[in-house]
Amino acid sequence: MLIFSRWKTALIVGVCLLGMLIGALALVPPGDVPDWLPHPHINLGLDLKGGSYLLLEVDTNAIANERLESARTAAIEALRQAGISTRVVAVQGQSVTIELANEADAQNAQKALADLVAERAGGLANAALFQLQTERARLTLTLTEQGLADLSSNAASQSVAVVRRRIDETGVNEPVVARQGEDRILVELPGVADPGRIRRLLGSTAKLAFHLIDPKATTAGPDAELLPLADPSGPSQTIAVRRRVEVDGADLTDAVPGQDPRTHEWVVNFILDAAGSKRFAEVTTQHVGEPLAIVLDNKVISAPVIREPILGGRGEISGRFTAAEANDLAVLLRAGALPAPLHVVEERSVGPSLGADTIHAGLASVLAGFALVVAFMVAIYGRFGTYAAVALVVNLGLTIAGLALLGATLTLPGIAGILLALGMAVDANILVNERVREELKHGRGVIAAIENGFRRAYVAISDANLTTLIKMLILFVVGTGAIKGFAVTISLGIVASVFTAIVFVRLMIARWLRRVRPKSLTIGTRLRRFPDNTAIPFMKARYSGLVVSAVISLASLGLAYSPGLNMGVDFTGGIAIEARTQQPADFALLRQQLGSVGLGPVEVQQFGTPEDVLLRFEQQSGGTQAQQQAVDKIRETLQRVVPGSEVRQVDAVGASFSSELFREGVLALALAAVAMFGYVAFRFAWPFAAGAIITLFLDLTKTIGFFAATGIEFNLTSIAAILTIMGFSINDKIIIYDRVRENLRLHPGKSMREVIDLSINETLSRTIGTSIGLFLAIGPLALFGGPALREFAIVLLFGLVLATSSSIFIAAPILLNLSDPPWKKGRAEEPKQAKPSEVA
């Protein structure tokens, strides 16, 4: 096991050096690296570099209404061509209702509508859009659920390209536009602190059409419709236009802003393609002297009178535009129309100063945590601690290299993930060192002790890390946004820690053994003060531990009910604004002034330093425009009450989307618990799995109680914290369970109670060492991580204490009671024995 061939040594060292090189290059700014050198780099999330994040959702109601209206028109034309008379053809709900004048025409009507019924949203694999039902003289075309889903999916796919073109026209650097799910589009805009203009550009479908005005129509009818006049300075009025589209905006090839040389008003000059030019010429020739309505998104922006035929395919759109409005309209027309309206369901904006502060805080946390952990390992394990420290450096390099090669985005939770992965790597190294110490105490020779120590530690390390990987996989699949990045970072760190602790450290030790050939070996220094050879009867207090745990869990549930959790906008919906004042904020004055701006109740509280203010209020009725107006009111009020204040972050989440996020968070917790139960039951036995899951549930209730008692905001990052605590908890229990399984085989004459006490005592030094290492890794987050990471770190530190204590005082007693029930005489049947290969 300690013999490495040359090619194997070269491969291990090569992987480590290549990973360190890629990791180092990933941290260098792109401009400082020669062009000929490959340069994978880590993308910084918006919470680190500032910018805006928008999650857009396709309006399925608008798609359904448009498609039904189109089907109504097509049905009228098909029946007219078939010579079939109708009384009514109207849209009702999700259907088009057709009432025939003669019931005898029903069969012919079905044939006439056959092509419409067979229509699909896209490819042949898609479902039919309509289902036809006939009842005497009434025919009903109903839009199918799957057909609507196919329409929405196609609209989302087409919208991605249109959104990307619109954003590219604005000059935003390195935007991210990606499809998310069936009907959503994710947009990230680095460096855009105020996304108002971008939101307006993306919120407009920009469907341009030219309609003739119907002067005789006064109400909407089969051939005419009333459309509002889009003139914000004038009185509200409508214009009757013919439903038929004379020229479609899809025929546009270019649009540029300009000024009318006569009036000097801003206009948009457009050019049509060949087909559009021909049709435009025909319309303007046949209707000289008549007004032609220019309709954008069902609003008439102007209705000029056709003075003479327009033969060149060129024209202009006027509408009392400002320069910015003319430029934005030109951008919209050049990029093309959206197939359906898009609504903003989630919006987050981070100012550049906040992003810079977060980077500094994150780097300080990582460096401080790393330095403390390395110093700790060297101090308590000497030479072997130095090997572990080198492995931690390589581990960090490999993790960063993995993030760079995957093109992953590093976010605020991702920084926390790096430190947590570092702490878990410490656990693997401590476990190996403590196992080698035990083998030396049992009288093994140097080589035999090291070989057995690595082999026995490998089983526990693999079990513990596999459960965490399963949990992170679930978090990646179910989670959203930054939570996915957190899962990726932890997963990469775990894979790197297993490689460095089991393979790379073993290689370094093997090289040292071959060179020095020591006759004896000591693991640990004088600073290692962990208790050895303890015989604490932990199971004597098993009932006390269970009772105390149950009481605390019940109290935690009571706190969750009243006063309840401080839910963030992620789960409640609404708008949260983080601002910074130049002097300590007068919160009473801010509450008074902000409460009178007409936005409903505005919650004002301190967030971090006395200069940091967190404002929260409900979503405003009126859609996206109303939300932007509300944010603008807050900005104006802050500047008036506290001159020089800065809005550093804005989060807006719709109510329906927030409830969806909450369901996904609860689902992630439930799936993680089920997966852990299944894995532990498979690797050990059902009493072990039951003990672990019951303890996880009790730990979860206590963590919820901690959130309620401290008032720490409960949001998506909190779900990541809880899942991490679950990882701490299951890791610690698996280490003890692994020793119980081993001791059941080694000591068949001992009772289950004696075996559990022995196993806890034998792993006590590892438990203490790992807890200290994790405290050192997480502690800097609480000291230097800024307000958001500080709360995250405090929860993790609480969870670490909780997970360690629950392994001894809850999980172990539950395992004992399930394996050796007190109501049965004699020793109960032992849990399933491990295979020799799993123990050896």
Secondary structure, 3 states (H helix, E strand, C coil): CCCCCHHHHHHHHHHHHHHHHHHHHHCCCHHHCCCCCCCCCCEECHHHHCEEEEEEEECHHHHHHHHHHHHHHHHHHHHHHCCCCEEEEEEECCEEEEEECCHHHHHHHHHHCHHHHHCECCCCCCCECEEEEEECCEEEEEECHHHHHHHHHHHHHHHHHHHHHHHHHHCCCCCEEEEECCCEEEEEEECCCCCHHHHHHHHCCCCEEEEEECCCCCCCCCCEEEEEECCCCCCCCEEEEECCCCEEHHHEEEEEEEECCCCCCEEEEEEECHHHHHHHHHHHHHCCCCEEEEEECCEEEECCECCCCCCCCEEEEEEEECHHHHHHHHHHHHHCCCCCCEEEEEEEEECHHHHHHHHHHHHHHHHHHHHHHHHHHHHHHHHHHHHHHHHHHHHHHHHHHHHHHCCCEECHHHHHHHHHHHHHHHHHHHHHHHHHHHHHHCCCCHHHHHHHHHHHHHHHHHHHHHHHHHHHHHHHHHCCCHHHHHHHHHHHHHHHHHHHHHHHHHHHHHHHHHHHCCCCCCCCCCCCCCCCCCCCCHHHHHHHHHHHHHHHHHHHHHHHHHHHCCECHHHHCEEEEEEECCCCCCHHHHHHHHCCCCCCCCEEEECCCCCEEEEEECCCCCHHHHHHHHHHHHHHHHHHHCCCCEEEEEEEECHHHHHHHHHHHHHHHHHHHHHHHHHHHHHCCHHHHHHHHHHHHHHHHHHHHHHHHHCCCECHHHHHHHHHHHHHHHHHHHHHHHHHHHHHHHCCCCCHHHHHHHHHHHCHHHHHHHHHHHHHHHHHHHHHCHHHHHHHHHHHHHHHHHHHHHHHHHHHHHHHHHHCCCCCCCCCCCCCCCCHHHHC
